Amino acid sequence: MSIEVSTAADHLVGNLYFNLGALPMMAGILHPDDFPDTAAKTVYREMCRLYLTPDLQLSAGALESALRAVGFDFGFLAQLQTRIMPESVESLKEYADSINRYADKRDAVLRLHGALESLSGEGEVDTVIPELMRTLAVGNRGDKSQGRYIADSMAALRQDIAKWQRGEGEAGLSTGFVDLDRIMRLMPSELVLLAARPSMGKTALAMQIAENVARANMDKTVVIFSAEMSDQSLSLRMASSSAGVNAHRISSQVADPDEYKRILDATERFEGVKIWIDDSSSISTEQMYYRTAMMHAQQPVSAVIFDFVELGSDSTQKRGDGEEQRISAIARGLKAIAKNLKIPVLALSQLSRQVESRADKMPVLSDLRYSGMLEQIADVVAFMMRPEYYKKRQQECFMEHEEHADGVCYVTIAKNRNGPVGRVNLSFIERYTRFRNLERVELN
């Protein structure tokens, strides 16, 4: 065993011990048996056991009890505290790679010894030599591979096609809006970007979609990360929208008794609706991943919503990196959450001001801030525009029909990696910040 791998094991476990939320990511790429036989292996094994056992909880207290039960020497952890400093997730991945490489080499040596023993005994050369060659050719152990041959993928695809023929396939999550579902559903592993200028209602639409998804999938949780609004503010907005009352009148204490009764009734209708709101400010995508993965391990998560991209952060950002690098890293982090956890992620974003300088206020992909990276990474890009907003401010605005001037929101799917693009018209009740179905979808 080299000093490098033992040092990697110590640094990895030292960081995990003080940040248990990072374990879900590591548990997926590093098995306890891959560790060298050191105290770090014992700590990591107990961490994984607690995490993977449904009726146990991974916490500092539970880990301490588990280690005490196996007679662990806590002096090792005390010594780690004096020499291990917090490190980035990328560093932890490098430590995991070092441990995996060590395990690959160790297993290859064991297989070689076995093949040589067969050669020196009764084994035939024509059977032993191929085994030696296979052992020498192995770069990573088979159980570590995250890929597969296309023939295997095609076999899985045939099973999916058979389900689709029977109408039993996974069609993604419904947004709760009939016309919108025809052009865009929330599909597993996809990052959906919903972008608009301020006051267009993107948070309101996202919260309605969250509620619709949660009510349609009561055995799963919708996770909302709100870097802009508190959980109480979002709760008020969702309850008032559901009740059909004005949130400002409620919070300003000028609502009438009927309005108060309606919103109180609405709050009770959210009992049993599994929506989790994390209103941490400047939350990083890595923190979002850890928290979602931990929740996903305890109870399935149906979707993640992040409001909004520009207020996020990324722990891998280096001093001197520009805004474009920051937004790009956030987008990649959100896509990683969707892909690794196989759930849809809906992220909100503000469009640049250049929309306001045009007579045609219909957003296009170039209106995205740092549009190159966001457009490239997102699987679906949807824009919102309400002609009524500009009409009230006496600004020239695109209107296909005069009747669309009031109470209508255009939702344009400008990019859809796995589906059509086009526009959906939704009804918008500004007083209650609530959306409803309006008319048919137009496909391009």
C-alpha positions as CSV (number, residue, x, y, z in Angstrom):
1,M,0.0,0.0,0.0
2,S,1.5,3.4,-1.0
3,I,1.5,6.4,1.2
4,E,-0.5,8.2,-1.4
5,V,-3.6,6.0,-1.2
6,S,-3.6,6.0,2.6
7,T,-3.3,9.8,2.6
8,A,-6.2,10.0,0.0
9,A,-8.3,7.7,2.3
10,D,-7.6,9.9,5.3
11,H,-8.4,13.2,3.5
12,L,-11.6,11.7,2.0
13,V,-12.9,10.3,5.3
14,G,-11.8,13.5,7.2
15,N,-13.9,15.7,4.8
16,L,-16.9,13.3,4.9
17,Y,-16.9,13.1,8.7
18,F,-17.4,16.9,8.9
19,N,-19.8,17.0,5.8
20,L,-21.9,13.9,5.9
21,G,-24.1,15.4,3.2
22,A,-21.4,14.6,0.6
23,L,-21.6,10.9,1.3
24,P,-24.4,10.1,-1.3
25,M,-22.1,11.2,-4.2
26,M,-19.2,9.2,-2.9
27,A,-21.2,6.1,-2.1
28,G,-22.1,5.8,-5.7
29,I,-18.5,5.7,-7.0
30,L,-16.5,4.2,-4.1
31,H,-17.2,0.9,-2.3
32,P,-15.8,0.4,1.3
33,D,-14.0,-2.7,0.1
34,D,-11.9,-0.6,-2.2
35,F,-10.2,1.1,0.7
36,P,-6.9,0.1,2.1
37,D,-7.0,-1.7,5.5
38,T,-6.8,1.4,7.6
39,A,-9.0,3.2,10.2
40,A,-10.4,5.3,7.4
41,K,-11.9,2.1,5.9
42,T,-13.8,1.4,9.1
43,V,-15.2,4.9,9.3
44,Y,-16.3,4.9,5.6
45,R,-17.9,1.5,5.9
46,E,-20.0,2.5,8.8
47,M,-21.0,5.7,7.0
48,C,-22.2,3.7,4.0
49,R,-24.0,1.2,6.2
50,L,-26.0,3.9,8.0
51,Y,-26.7,5.6,4.7
52,L,-27.9,2.5,2.8
53,T,-29.9,1.0,5.6
54,P,-33.5,2.3,5.3
55,D,-34.4,2.2,9.0
56,L,-31.2,3.9,10.1
57,Q,-30.3,7.6,9.9
58,L,-26.9,9.0,8.9
59,S,-26.0,11.6,11.5
60,A,-22.9,12.5,13.6
61,G,-24.5,10.9,16.7
62,A,-25.5,7.7,14.8
63,L,-22.0,7.4,13.3
64,E,-20.4,7.8,16.7
65,S,-22.5,5.1,18.2
66,A,-21.8,2.7,15.3
67,L,-18.1,3.2,15.6
68,R,-18.2,2.7,19.3
69,A,-20.0,-0.6,18.7
70,V,-17.1,-1.9,16.6
71,G,-14.5,-0.8,19.2
72,F,-13.2,2.0,17.0
73,D,-10.2,4.1,18.3
74,F,-11.6,7.7,18.2
75,G,-8.0,9.0,18.5
76,F,-7.8,8.6,14.7
77,L,-10.6,11.1,14.2
78,A,-9.2,13.5,16.7
79,Q,-5.9,13.4,14.8
80,L,-7.7,14.0,11.5
81,Q,-9.2,17.2,13.0
82,T,-5.7,18.6,13.5
83,R,-4.5,18.1,9.9
84,I,-7.4,17.8,7.5
85,M,-8.9,21.0,6.1
86,P,-12.2,21.3,4.2
87,E,-11.6,20.7,0.5
88,S,-13.6,21.0,-2.7
89,V,-15.8,18.2,-4.1
90,E,-13.4,17.9,-7.1
91,S,-10.6,17.1,-4.6
92,L,-12.8,14.4,-3.0
93,K,-13.4,12.9,-6.4
94,E,-9.7,12.8,-7.0
95,Y,-9.2,11.0,-3.7
96,A,-11.9,8.5,-4.7
97,D,-10.2,8.0,-8.0
98,S,-6.8,7.3,-6.3
99,I,-8.5,4.7,-4.0
100,N,-10.2,3.1,-7.0
101,R,-7.0,2.9,-8.9
102,Y,-5.3,1.3,-5.9
103,A,-8.2,-1.3,-5.7
104,D,-7.9,-2.0,-9.4
105,K,-4.2,-2.7,-9.1
106,R,-4.7,-4.8,-5.9
107,D,-7.4,-6.9,-7.6
108,A,-5.3,-7.3,-10.8
109,V,-2.4,-8.6,-8.7
110,L,-4.6,-11.1,-7.0
111,R,-6.0,-12.4,-10.3
112,L,-2.5,-12.7,-11.7
113,H,-1.3,-14.7,-8.7
114,G,-4.3,-17.0,-9.1
115,A,-3.5,-17.5,-12.8
116,L,0.1,-18.2,-12.1
117,E,-0.7,-20.7,-9.4
118,S,-2.9,-22.5,-11.9
119,L,-0.1,-22.5,-14.5
120,S,2.3,-24.0,-11.9
121,G,-0.2,-26.7,-11.0
122,E,-2.4,-28.7,-13.3
123,G,-3.9,-25.8,-15.3
124,E,-3.5,-26.0,-19.1
125,V,-1.6,-23.3,-20.9
126,D,-4.4,-22.7,-23.4
127,T,-6.8,-21.8,-20.5
128,V,-4.3,-19.9,-18.2
129,I,-2.7,-17.7,-20.9
130,P,-6.1,-16.1,-21.9
131,E,-6.8,-15.4,-18.3
132,L,-3.4,-13.7,-17.9
133,M,-4.1,-11.6,-20.9
134,R,-7.5,-10.5,-19.7
135,T,-6.1,-9.6,-16.3
136,L,-3.3,-7.5,-17.9
137,A,-5.8,-5.8,-20.2
138,V,-8.2,-4.8,-17.4
139,G,-8.1,-1.0,-16.8
140,N,-11.0,-0.8,-14.4
141,R,-13.0,-3.6,-12.7
142,G,-16.1,-4.6,-14.5
143,D,-18.3,-3.6,-11.6
144,K,-16.9,-0.1,-11.8
145,S,-17.9,0.6,-15.4
146,Q,-20.6,3.2,-15.8
147,G,-21.1,2.3,-19.5
148,R,-22.4,-0.6,-21.5
149,Y,-22.4,-2.0,-25.0
150,I,-25.1,-0.6,-27.4
151,A,-26.6,-4.1,-27.8
152,D,-27.5,-4.0,-24.1
153,S,-28.9,-0.5,-24.4
154,M,-31.0,-1.6,-27.4
155,A,-32.3,-4.6,-25.4
156,A,-33.5,-2.2,-22.7
157,L,-34.9,0.1,-25.4
158,R,-37.0,-2.8,-26.8
159,Q,-38.5,-3.2,-23.4
160,D,-39.4,0.5,-23.2
161,I,-40.9,0.4,-26.7
162,A,-43.1,-2.6,-25.7
163,K,-44.3,-0.6,-22.7
164,W,-45.0,2.5,-24.9
165,Q,-47.0,0.3,-27.3
166,R,-49.1,-0.9,-24.3
167,G,-49.4,2.6,-23.0
168,E,-47.5,1.8,-19.9
169,G,-44.3,3.7,-20.5
170,E,-42.9,6.6,-18.6
171,A,-44.2,9.8,-20.2
172,G,-42.7,12.2,-17.7
173,L,-44.4,14.3,-15.1
174,S,-47.4,16.4,-16.0
175,T,-47.1,20.2,-15.5
176,G,-50.8,20.3,-14.8
177,F,-51.4,22.4,-17.9
178,V,-53.0,20.4,-20.7
179,D,-51.6,22.3,-23.7
180,L,-48.2,22.7,-22.1
181,D,-48.0,18.9,-21.6
182,R,-48.5,18.3,-25.3
183,I,-45.3,20.1,-26.1
184,M,-43.2,19.7,-22.9
185,R,-43.5,17.4,-19.9
186,L,-41.0,17.1,-17.1
187,M,-38.8,14.2,-18.1
188,P,-36.3,12.4,-15.9
189,S,-32.7,13.5,-16.2
190,E,-33.6,16.7,-18.1
191,L,-32.8,20.3,-17.1
192,V,-35.7,22.7,-18.0
193,L,-34.9,26.4,-18.1
194,L,-37.9,28.8,-17.6
195,A,-36.8,32.3,-18.4
196,A,-38.5,35.7,-18.5
197,R,-38.1,39.4,-17.6
198,P,-39.1,40.4,-14.1
199,S,-42.9,40.5,-13.3
200,M,-43.8,38.0,-16.0
201,G,-44.9,35.4,-13.4
202,K,-42.2,32.8,-13.7
203,T,-42.0,32.0,-10.0
204,A,-45.8,31.8,-9.8
205,L,-45.9,29.4,-12.8
206,A,-43.1,27.3,-11.3
207,M,-44.9,27.1,-7.9
208,Q,-48.1,26.0,-9.6
209,I,-46.2,23.3,-11.5
210,A,-44.6,22.2,-8.2
211,E,-48.0,21.9,-6.6
212,N,-49.5,20.1,-9.6
213,V,-46.6,17.6,-9.6
214,A,-46.8,17.1,-5.9
215,R,-50.5,16.5,-5.9
216,A,-50.2,14.0,-8.8
217,N,-47.4,12.1,-7.1
218,M,-48.3,12.0,-3.4
219,D,-45.7,9.3,-2.6
220,K,-42.9,11.6,-3.7
221,T,-41.5,14.9,-2.7
222,V,-41.0,18.1,-4.8
223,V,-37.9,19.9,-3.6
224,I,-37.8,23.7,-4.1
225,F,-34.6,25.7,-3.6
226,S,-35.5,29.4,-3.4
227,A,-32.6,31.8,-3.2
228,E,-34.8,34.8,-3.7
229,M,-37.9,34.3,-1.5
230,S,-38.4,32.8,2.0
231,D,-40.4,29.7,2.6
232,Q,-43.1,31.7,4.3
233,S,-43.4,34.1,1.3
234,L,-43.6,31.1,-1.1
235,S,-46.2,29.5,1.1
236,L,-48.3,32.7,1.2
237,R,-48.1,33.0,-2.6
238,M,-49.1,29.3,-3.2
239,A,-52.0,29.5,-0.7
240,S,-53.4,32.8,-2.0
241,S,-53.1,31.6,-5.6
242,S,-54.9,28.3,-4.7
243,A,-57.6,30.2,-2.7
244,G,-58.1,32.9,-5.4
245,V,-57.3,35.8,-3.1
246,N,-54.8,38.6,-3.3
247,A,-51.7,37.9,-1.2
248,H,-51.0,41.6,-0.6
249,R,-54.4,42.2,0.8
250,I,-53.9,39.3,3.2
251,S,-50.4,40.3,4.4
252,S,-51.5,44.0,4.6
253,Q,-54.4,43.0,6.9
254,V,-57.0,44.6,4.8
255,A,-58.7,41.4,3.5
256,D,-62.4,40.8,4.3
257,P,-63.5,37.8,6.4
258,D,-64.4,35.7,3.4
259,E,-60.9,36.1,1.9
260,Y,-59.3,35.1,5.2
261,K,-61.5,32.1,5.4
262,R,-60.7,31.0,1.8
263,I,-56.9,31.3,2.4
264,L,-57.1,29.4,5.7
265,D,-59.1,26.7,3.9
266,A,-56.4,26.6,1.2
267,T,-53.6,26.2,3.8
268,E,-55.3,23.1,5.1
269,R,-55.5,21.6,1.6
270,F,-51.7,21.5,1.5
271,E,-51.7,18.9,4.4
272,G,-50.0,15.8,3.0
273,V,-48.7,17.6,-0.1
274,K,-45.0,16.8,-0.1
275,I,-43.3,20.0,-1.1
276,W,-39.9,20.7,0.6
277,I,-38.7,24.3,0.5
278,D,-35.1,25.2,1.2
279,D,-34.7,29.0,1.2
280,S,-30.9,29.1,1.8
281,S,-29.4,32.2,0.1
282,S,-26.5,31.7,-2.4
283,I,-26.8,28.0,-2.2
284,S,-24.3,26.1,-4.3
285,T,-25.4,23.4,-6.8
286,E,-23.2,20.9,-4.8
287,Q,-25.2,21.6,-1.6
288,M,-28.4,21.2,-3.6
289,Y,-27.2,17.9,-4.9
290,Y,-26.2,16.6,-1.4
291,R,-29.5,17.7,0.2
292,T,-31.6,16.3,-2.7
293,A,-29.6,13.0,-2.8
294,M,-30.0,12.5,1.0
295,M,-33.8,13.2,0.8
296,H,-34.0,11.0,-2.3
297,A,-32.4,8.1,-0.4
298,Q,-35.0,8.4,2.3
299,Q,-38.0,9.1,0.1
300,P,-38.2,9.4,-3.7
301,V,-37.9,13.0,-5.0
302,S,-40.1,13.6,-8.1
303,A,-38.6,16.9,-9.2
304,V,-36.4,19.8,-8.2
305,I,-37.2,23.5,-8.8
306,F,-34.5,26.2,-8.4
307,D,-35.5,29.9,-8.2
308,F,-33.3,31.3,-9.7
309,V,-30.1,30.5,-11.6
310,E,-28.4,33.9,-11.2
311,L,-28.6,33.8,-7.4
312,G,-26.9,30.4,-7.2
313,S,-23.2,29.7,-6.5
314,D,-20.7,27.1,-7.3
315,S,-18.0,26.0,-4.9
316,T,-15.5,25.1,-7.7
317,Q,-15.4,28.7,-8.9
318,K,-12.0,30.2,-8.7
319,R,-11.0,33.8,-7.9
320,G,-10.9,35.8,-11.1
321,D,-13.5,33.6,-12.8
322,G,-16.1,35.8,-14.6
323,E,-19.8,35.8,-14.5
324,E,-20.0,33.6,-17.6
325,Q,-17.9,30.9,-15.9
326,R,-20.1,31.1,-12.8
327,I,-23.4,30.7,-14.7
328,S,-21.9,27.9,-16.7
329,A,-20.8,26.0,-13.6
330,I,-24.3,26.5,-12.1
331,A,-26.0,25.2,-15.2
332,R,-23.7,22.2,-15.3
333,G,-24.3,21.5,-11.6
334,L,-28.1,21.6,-12.1
335,K,-27.8,19.2,-15.1
336,A,-25.7,16.9,-13.0
337,I,-28.5,16.8,-10.3
338,A,-31.0,15.9,-13.0
339,K,-28.8,13.3,-14.7
340,N,-27.3,11.6,-11.6
341,L,-30.6,11.4,-9.7
342,K,-32.7,10.8,-12.8
343,I,-35.2,13.4,-12.0
344,P,-36.3,16.6,-13.8
345,V,-34.9,19.9,-12.7
346,L,-36.8,23.1,-13.5
347,A,-34.6,26.2,-13.1
348,L,-35.7,29.8,-13.4
349,S,-33.7,32.5,-15.0
350,Q,-34.0,36.3,-15.7
351,L,-33.6,37.4,-19.3
352,S,-31.2,40.3,-20.2
353,R,-32.6,43.8,-20.7
354,Q,-32.1,43.7,-24.4
355,V,-35.7,42.4,-24.7
356,E,-37.0,45.8,-23.5
357,S,-35.2,47.6,-26.3
358,R,-37.2,45.8,-29.0
359,A,-40.7,46.6,-30.2
360,D,-41.2,42.8,-30.4
361,K,-40.9,41.8,-26.8
362,M,-41.0,38.1,-27.6
363,P,-37.9,36.5,-26.1
364,V,-35.4,34.6,-28.2
365,L,-32.5,32.3,-27.2
366,S,-29.9,35.1,-27.5
367,D,-31.8,37.0,-24.8
368,L,-30.5,34.5,-22.2
369,R,-27.7,35.9,-20.1
370,Y,-24.6,34.2,-21.3
371,S,-26.9,32.4,-23.7
372,G,-24.2,30.1,-25.2
373,M,-23.7,28.0,-22.1
374,L,-27.3,28.0,-20.8
375,E,-28.7,27.2,-24.2
376,Q,-26.2,24.4,-24.7
377,I,-26.6,22.7,-21.3
378,A,-30.4,23.0,-20.9
379,D,-32.5,20.2,-22.5
380,V,-35.6,22.5,-22.7
381,V,-35.7,26.3,-22.8
382,A,-39.0,28.0,-22.3
383,F,-39.8,31.8,-22.3
384,M,-42.7,33.7,-20.8
385,M,-44.1,37.0,-22.0
386,R,-47.3,38.8,-21.0
387,P,-48.5,41.5,-23.5
388,E,-50.7,42.9,-20.7
389,Y,-47.6,44.0,-18.8
390,Y,-46.3,46.2,-21.6
391,K,-49.7,47.5,-22.5
392,K,-50.3,48.8,-19.0
393,R,-47.0,50.7,-19.3
394,Q,-47.9,52.0,-22.8
395,Q,-45.0,50.2,-24.4
396,E,-45.2,48.7,-27.9
397,C,-45.5,45.0,-27.8
398,F,-46.1,42.0,-30.1
399,M,-49.7,40.8,-30.0
400,E,-50.9,38.2,-32.4
401,H,-54.5,38.9,-31.6
402,E,-56.0,41.9,-29.8
403,E,-57.8,39.7,-27.4
404,H,-54.5,38.5,-26.1
405,A,-53.7,41.9,-24.7
406,D,-55.3,41.2,-21.4
407,G,-54.9,38.1,-19.2
408,V,-52.7,36.0,-21.5
409,C,-49.2,34.7,-21.1
410,Y,-47.3,33.4,-24.0
411,V,-45.1,30.4,-23.1
412,T,-42.7,29.7,-25.9
413,I,-40.6,26.5,-26.1
414,A,-37.6,27.7,-28.0
415,K,-35.5,24.6,-27.5
416,N,-36.6,21.1,-26.8
417,R,-33.9,18.5,-27.2
418,N,-36.3,15.5,-27.3
419,G,-39.5,17.1,-28.6
420,P,-41.1,19.8,-30.6
421,V,-40.9,23.6,-30.2
422,G,-43.7,26.0,-30.3
423,R,-45.9,28.3,-28.2
424,V,-48.6,27.8,-25.6
425,N,-51.1,30.5,-24.5
426,L,-52.0,30.3,-20.8
427,S,-54.6,32.4,-19.0
428,F,-53.1,34.6,-16.3
429,I,-55.1,36.2,-13.5
430,E,-52.8,38.9,-12.3
431,R,-54.8,39.8,-9.1
432,Y,-54.2,36.2,-7.8
433,T,-50.9,35.5,-9.8
434,R,-52.5,32.3,-11.0
435,F,-52.3,30.6,-14.4
436,R,-54.9,28.4,-16.2
437,N,-55.3,26.6,-19.4
438,L,-56.5,28.8,-22.3
439,E,-56.3,27.4,-25.8
440,R,-54.6,24.9,-28.0
441,V,-50.9,24.6,-28.6
442,E,-49.2,25.5,-31.8
443,L,-46.4,23.2,-33.0
444,N,-43.7,24.1,-35.4
